Amino acid sequence: MEIIGRLTKDAVVAKVSADRQVVNFSIAVNDSYRPKNSTEVKKIVTYIDCSYWLSTGVAQYLKKGTAVELFGRIGLNVYIGNDSQPHGSLTFHTSNIKIIAFVSDNASAPKQTNAVSKQDEKDPDDLPF
């Protein structure tokens, strides 16, 4: 399978055994459709948990907001929860990661403005030089 989406948070490296590690992350996939006999476009977001077992070095590049194209297969996890009820979850077992777009570090930083107060505009002769 192939899916494209954006990371919802930074990837995390988890130690599974003494010699095995996995990179876990989640992506959001945006989609839209128009219901039959309607002009309104409906937008939906699907969140997919992903795991990458081949190398942990890629985790440093998988930051929140990064757009990725993933190749792999869907895996099903079935378990009995603390409430004694059966539960299930899907995980996308990624075999190949292609980074489409990085998130710039300054995109999340607050914008600095060079605002001039009204008083400075009215009295330009009061400059320190």
N, C-alpha and C positions, 0 to 999 in steps of 0.2 A: 504494500500500500504506500501511497504518497500523501502526505498532508502538509499544509502550509499554515503557519500561525505565528503569533507573538508570545514570547515568554511572559507569564504572569508574575513571576518573581525570579530571583537569582537561582541558578542551579545549585544543588547540594550534593556533595560526595559522601556516600554512606559506605561504611566498612561492613561487609557481609560476613566475611570469615578472615582468617589470618592472612590469606593471600588474594582475596577477591574484594573489589570495590565496584560500586555502581554510581553513575551520575543520575540523579533524579531531578526532574523538572516538570513543569506544567505549561501547556500552551493554550491560548484562546484562538479559536477558529471562527471567523465572522462569515456569515452567510445571509442571503436575503432571498425572498421569494414573493410572488404576487398570488394571493389566493384567487381561485376561479371566480369570475364575474366581479372582480374588484379592481380598482385602480390604485389601491393603497399597497405599498411595498412593506412587507414585514421583515424585520431584521432579527436574526437570532445569533447567539453566541454559544458555542460548545466548548467546554473546558475538558482537556485531555491530559491525563497524567502520563508521563513518558519516562522511560529508563534507557540508559545507554551503558552497556557493559564493556565495550571494547577498549576505551582509554579514558582516564580521568582528566587528562590534560585539557580537554575541550571545555571543561567546566568554567575555566577562567574567562571564556568568551561568551558564555551563556548568561547574560545579564537581563534583568527585567526590561521588557520592551523590545528586545532583539527579535527580528523577523527571521524565521528559520523554515527551511524545507526539509522534511524528515521522510526517510524511507524505512520501512520495517513491517512489523506484523502486530496484530492485536492479540493480547493475552487476557485471559479471564482468571480472576482470583476469586475463589469461593471459600468462605470461612464462616464459623459460628462465632458471633459476637458476644460481648459481655452480657447482653440481654438474652442469651441462649437462643437467638433467632439466626437463621441463615442469612448471610449478606454476600454481595458480590460486587466486584469493581472491575473496570477495564483498564488495562495499561497498554500503551503503545511501546513495544519493544523495538527501539530504534537501532537500525544497523548502519545508517549513514546520515550524517547531519551536514546540511549545506546552509551556511549563514547568508541570508539575503541582504540584511541591513543591520548594521550595528546601531546602538543608541549612543549618541554623543554624551560625554560627561557633563557638558555645560547646558544640555537641554533641560536637565532637572534643576539646575541652579537658578536661584531667583534672579530675575533681570535687574540690572542696575540702571537707574535712570539718572540723567544729569539735569534734574529739575532745578529751575531757577525760581526762587520765591518771588512773589509779587513786589516785595519791598526792594529787592535787588534790581528789578526791572525799572522801578520808578526813580531810584537814586543811584545812577551809575558812577557819580563822582565820588562815592564813598568806597573806592577800591583801595586795597592795601599797597598798591605800587604806584 
